[in-house]
Amino acid sequence: MSDWLLIGIRFALYVNLMLLFGLPMFGLYALRGAERVRSSVLPFRALMFWLAAAAIGLSILAIIAMTASMAGISLTEVDRASVDMMISQTAMGTAWQARIAALLTTFYLTIALGARKTATWLVLVSISSAAALASLAWTGHGAATTGDVGTAHLVADIVHLFAAGGWLGALAALIALLFRPLGQSTPDELHLLHRILHGFSPVGVIIVALITVSGLVNSWMLVGSDHLFSAVTTLYGQLLLVKLVLFATMLGLAALNRYRLTPAFDRAIEAGEAAKAVGALRKSLIFETSAALAILGLVAWLGTLEPPISM
């Protein structure tokens, strides 16, 4: 099977599961009371329904693709017995079963309780989605490390996934809010948008700190001190370097939003001239989200390569 097809499936699954976790978390810390209920702010029930359904489908496709990759055959050549063996007799299969159980729970919660869209519902959906997202760590390099070092690596992987999911979910929510027709927005809705943008700042600091610390731990575990300089001569090291550059770009854009564009938006609302400020925020968020998606593409690719420490 083509490595690019496997990378594409991994990328889609990463994006899907991170949104499934990040969006309800955004609803918990960024919105208040009735704002969580109003579908005019964000249609959480519909989003969670389709994301959970897509995640189940992508997970099924991913286990078939992994079976094909390990057997060196195409997707169409994979038989039921091989997939069953992968699911029942490998650690990856155990992680897959846990993910499916978590996704089915999320799907059930969306159907059974989603109409209420209360904080309790968002908490439950966030927990089940977090379990599904964490399962990705058991299919990566972190799960292959043994002993206490392996435990630290696995924990760092999970923290990294949660923080990245929180950031991606926030970006998706902010884009959905910012790209509504400006002419249809009332002053109250513009003030709500500013409050959400401003309120994300402290959460963003925590997310960046978690990503940075867990990323450093992961990189150290996968590259190692003996390969720190020679790693740049390998494809893995080069992709990792590009990932770091993209992350630095995201940090710069996030700082621009926090310290310049969001205050400018507040002043523009008061002056009745929000259009230009919204346009600047839209451009910045598009660039930031593009960098985030590029990073996830690199993560999906890096997961198929041998890290320098194992060479």
PyMOL commands that set and color helices and strands:
alter all, ss='L'
color gray80, all
select helices_A, chain A and resi 3-30+33-36+44-71+75-77+80-89+91-113+119-139+141-144+147-178+182-184+187-223+225-227+230-233+235-271+274-302+308-310
alter helices_A, ss='H'
color red, helices_A
deselect
rebuild
show_as cartoon
